[in-house]
């Protein structure tokens, strides 16, 4: 059998389109070689988006005569499909690429993807498996992006991102951000009477001598205090947990000062979205508390607040006996009431007091679980401190070198307490005698220990919503974890993956953080869409599951033609597809069944 005859057996005729895929023969040094090509429109023009080498005449002859020909499909290429398709679906009614391109239109001689598409393909990656820009093109090559939204993958390089994002200045990005959240508001219509605000920071490996107004050293929330960091403030709708506003700030700026800077803009935008004069309650952490900030809120007729207050600065209030506390009717308490852990229900004590120049409603909550954890940690530290003090006393008694000076011994004790993150007040040290006959004794300060234990499990909430019930105030404050949960997701290695920030100029850092916020928003929208169908699953779980739904390029048994199919979805994958009005038929073809 000749070479051309072999290919004729496989390809009849040899250049047939089938679902955008076709066989193609190339001759090299007079010998034919078989490829499978796929063509799609990129920038309005037909373009080869995939070319897979099948084999030489000898290999094709073996395939044509092998046992698989009668009973099996021959898989040529397997690509990730499900998670990318889902990311594309959730973007459709927002169309972030269009929003960006309206602000920064494509130039007349600009080739390749638009600036908006560079943002889009970065966002898709952040939603599924976050990688650096250097690895982005390689990641897309393993996916079925060309069957979902065709693009020139070779253009998605770090150098091209640098060039494209160079056109995006701070003013343009602010405009893009406002248009994005406005469009999100139109599509999702989130409840806005109660908002949650919090801050976090992200470390970067930027060198000390690299110019940056954003990257500064400060107290890093992941303990990377030696590295420069960028701060991020995020405003989230309480009910939907959808982001409504975000802002970057220098890593060395205090949270309260940042909050003061963004309040006018933040609440102006949100009130503009809402277009009503109804009151708005914002919930924030004690780090945002300051006289100026609370004065601004007091003067704003629409804005009210719920905040936390440090038990350290209200020790008398935090020391109120549990006899004055009552079980409150929260959803968490109702669940616990039906279990053997009913003793773990949250308690609350309501009062009032003068804070920031006005009388406010004050609620002290007590969480038994938190109290036990804090007590266990505290007792462990006390025991470690006691053991170290015993060793210190032994060294003093044996008159070891460097342990004969009382001031030096006290200094070592202070450093020990700093290392254990515990106050020096819980043990009192007595050093007597002369330099040559120093005697050391210590004892536990029972009063100080008992006093701090009274604060364990306690949390102080202050609000100007004096007409709200205790349950309403406590549950609203508990919902602050929603923002914290968003921040945890943003630091996930796979989803969103802000850390570490791999950009070295402020303009690129701003673009990078914007894509992360959009990815975070889209992932939450997926959760909401599934919840509408009664499916309660986390975005992390859904994307990991859909990641395993593949698109397969194969030669189908009996057809001798290249064809694309989806693998048969699992039960959970099928639920997700159905929630988005799609289903896979028996031929492996995905259909929109919304109509």
C-alpha positions, 0 to 999 in steps of 0.5 A: 500500500502506497503512502497516498493510498494510506491517507486515502483510507483515513481521509476521504477526501483528505481535506474535509471540514468537520466541526471546524477541524479537518485533516491536512497533508504536508509533504516534506522531502516528497513524503506526506505527513498527516496533521489535524488543523482547526480554524476559527475567526480571530480578529475577524479573519480565518486563522489556524488556531490549532495544528496537531501532528498525527503521524507519518505514513507508517504510523497512519497505516498502523492506526488504520489497521489496528484493533482500535479502528473497529471499536474505539475512538482515537484521541488526538488531543485532550484539553481543559474545557469546563472551568474556562467555559464557566468563566466565559459564561459568567463574563457574557453579560458583563463583558469586561473586554468591551468595558476596557476597550471603550475606555482604551480603544484599539489603535488603528495599527494595533495588532493582536488582542485588544487591551480589554482582551488582555485583561479578560484572558488574565481574569479567566486565568485568575479564576481557574489556575493563577499563574504568572504572565510568563507562564500564561501562554503555556497554560492557555495552550493546555486549554480549549480556549480556541473553542470558547473564545479564540485568540492568538495565544502566542501574543499572551506573553509577559512582554506584550502584557507590559506593553498593553498595560503601559497604556492604562494610567491610573485615571483610565483604570479608575474609569474602567473600575467604575464602569465595571461596578456600575454594570455589575450593579445593573446585572445583579441588583445587589441589596445595598442597605448594609455594606461590609468594609475591610482591608488587607495587604499583599507582599511583593518582592520589589527591591528597596531601591525600586520607585513605588508609591504603593509598595511600602514596608508595614505590618504585613498580615502574613508576617512578611514584615521584611517585604514591601507591601500593597494595601487593598480596601474592599467594600462588599454588599452584605447579602450577596457578598459581591464587591462594590468598590475597591481601592489600593493604598500604600502599604505603610498607611494606617487603616483609619487614615486610608478609610478617611481618604476613601469615604467620600468617594466610596459612599458617593459611588454606592449612593449613586448606584442606589439612587435613594435617600434610604439609610446605609449602614457600613460595618468595619473593624476597629482598625478604622476607628478614629474621631475624624472618621466617626465624625464624618459618618455622624454628619452624613445623613444617609450613612450609619455604622457598626464597628468593633472596639478593643476590650483593652480600652474598655476593660470595665465593660469587658469584665461584666459578669456573664450573669448579665448576658443572655442567649441571642436568637441568631441563626448560629444559635438556633443550629446549636440549640438542636445539638449536644453543643447548645452550651456553645451558643453566643451570649450578649449584653446590651448597654450604652455609652459615650464614644466619639462624642455621642451616646452609642448602643454598645453590645458585648458578646461572649463566644464560649468556643473562642474563650476556650481557645484563648484560655488554652493558648494563654495557659500554654504561654504561661506554662512556657514562660514559667519553665523558662523562668525556672531555667533562668533562676537556675542559671542565676543560682549557679552564677553562670557568666552573663547571669550575675547582673540584675538589669541584664536578667530583667532585660532577658525576661522582657525579650522572652515575653516579647518572643512569646507575645505575652505581657510581663505583668503575669509574673513578678520577678524579684532580684536581690543581693549583690552582684556576686550573690544575686538571688532570683525569685518569681511568682504568678500575678494571679490578679492580672491573670484573672483580669485578662481571662475575664476578657476571653471570648468577649467582643465589643460592638458599637453602633449608632443604629440605636433602633436595631435589635440586639440580634440584628446588630450582632448578626450584621457584625458577624457577617464581616467574615464575608469580606475576610473570606474574600481576602482569603480567596484572593490569597489562594495559590490557585484561585485569584492568587494575588500573592506574590505581586510579580509586577514592579511598577505602580501602573502594572500593580494597579492593573494586576489587582484590578484583574484579581478583584474582577476574578473574585467578583466573577467567582462569587457570581458563580456561587450566586447563580448556582444558589438560585438553583438550590446548589450550595457549593464554593467557587473553589469546589466548582472550579476544581470540578469543572476543571476536569471536564475536557474537550477531546479532539479525536478521530471517531470510530467509522468516520475517519474524520477529526471531531471535537467532543466533550467528555461525558459530564459527571453528576456535579458537572451536569448540575453546573451546566444545567444551572447555566442552561446548557447540556451535553447530548449523546454526541458530546455536543454542548447545547444552549437550552435556555430557549 
